[in-house]
Amino acid sequence: MADKRQNNNDNGKMTVEEAGRKGGEATAKSHDKEFYEEIGRKGGEATSKNHDREFYEEIGQKGGEARANQRDDDNNRDGKMSKAEAGRKGGEARARQRDND
């Protein structure tokens, strides 16, 4: 059986990707912000019924790590240190200052 994701120009059919994009664009034109808020709320409620606290802890941890890495990458590109590094260095400097007082 042929891969549905491949574009088959011989028969004029669109790819699954093209169909999804067109469907998304049509939905965006015919629905407002409240529609998306409602389906987001319903999806969140369904997810909360199917998953426990550990699930949310895990995805929160992963998201936090990914975001921290992204910030570090962004800061390192322009020569600035990350907020975490700045906080660590500030804490170390303050500890040294207290030791000397």
C-alpha positions as CSV (number, residue, x, y, z in Angstrom):
1,M,0.0,0.0,0.0
2,A,1.3,3.5,-0.9
3,D,2.4,5.9,1.9
4,K,-0.5,8.3,2.4
5,R,2.0,11.1,3.2
6,Q,3.6,11.0,-0.2
7,N,2.4,13.4,-2.8
8,N,1.0,11.5,-5.7
9,N,0.9,14.0,-8.6
10,D,-0.3,11.3,-11.0
11,N,-3.8,11.1,-9.5
12,G,-4.1,14.7,-8.4
13,K,-4.6,13.9,-4.7
14,M,-3.2,16.2,-2.0
15,T,-0.9,14.9,0.7
16,V,-2.0,14.4,4.3
17,E,0.1,17.4,5.2
18,E,-1.6,19.6,2.6
19,A,-5.0,18.4,3.7
20,G,-4.2,19.1,7.3
21,R,-2.9,22.6,6.5
22,K,-5.9,23.5,4.4
23,G,-8.3,22.2,7.0
24,G,-6.5,24.2,9.7
25,E,-6.7,27.3,7.7
26,A,-10.4,26.8,7.0
27,T,-11.1,26.2,10.7
28,A,-9.2,29.3,11.6
29,K,-11.3,31.4,9.3
30,S,-14.6,30.0,10.5
31,H,-14.0,30.0,14.3
32,D,-13.1,32.7,16.8
33,K,-10.9,32.8,20.0
34,E,-13.7,31.4,22.2
35,F,-13.9,28.3,20.0
36,Y,-10.2,27.6,20.6
37,E,-10.5,28.4,24.3
38,E,-13.4,25.9,24.6
39,I,-11.6,23.0,22.8
40,G,-8.5,23.7,24.8
41,R,-10.4,23.6,28.1
42,K,-12.2,20.3,27.1
43,G,-8.8,18.8,26.1
44,G,-7.3,19.9,29.4
45,E,-10.2,18.3,31.3
46,A,-9.9,15.1,29.4
47,T,-6.2,14.9,29.9
48,S,-6.5,15.6,33.7
49,K,-8.9,12.7,34.0
50,N,-6.5,10.3,32.2
51,H,-3.3,11.3,33.9
52,D,-2.0,11.6,37.5
53,R,0.1,14.1,39.3
54,E,3.4,12.4,38.3
55,F,2.5,13.0,34.6
56,Y,2.2,16.7,35.1
57,E,5.3,16.8,37.2
58,E,7.3,15.0,34.4
59,I,6.0,17.3,31.6
60,G,6.6,20.4,33.8
61,Q,10.2,19.2,34.5
62,K,10.8,18.5,30.8
63,G,9.4,21.9,29.8
64,G,11.4,23.7,32.4
65,E,14.6,22.1,31.3
66,A,13.9,22.7,27.6
67,R,13.1,26.4,28.4
68,A,16.3,26.8,30.5
69,N,18.4,25.3,27.8
70,Q,16.8,27.6,25.2
71,R,17.5,30.6,27.4
72,D,21.1,29.5,27.9
73,D,21.6,29.0,24.2
74,D,20.1,32.4,23.5
75,N,22.3,34.1,26.1
76,N,25.5,32.4,25.1
77,R,25.1,33.5,21.5
78,D,25.4,37.2,22.5
79,G,28.0,36.7,25.2
80,K,25.7,37.1,28.2
81,M,25.5,34.6,31.0
82,S,22.2,32.8,31.8
83,K,20.1,33.9,34.7
84,A,20.9,30.7,36.5
85,E,24.6,31.3,36.2
86,A,24.2,34.9,37.3
87,G,22.3,33.8,40.3
88,R,24.8,31.1,41.2
89,K,27.7,33.5,40.9
90,G,25.9,36.2,42.9
91,G,25.2,33.7,45.7
92,E,28.8,32.6,45.7
93,A,30.1,36.1,45.8
94,R,27.7,37.0,48.7
95,A,28.8,33.9,50.6
96,R,32.4,34.9,50.2
97,Q,31.6,38.4,51.4
98,R,29.8,37.1,54.5
99,D,32.8,34.9,55.3
100,N,35.1,37.9,55.1
101,D,33.0,40.1,57.4
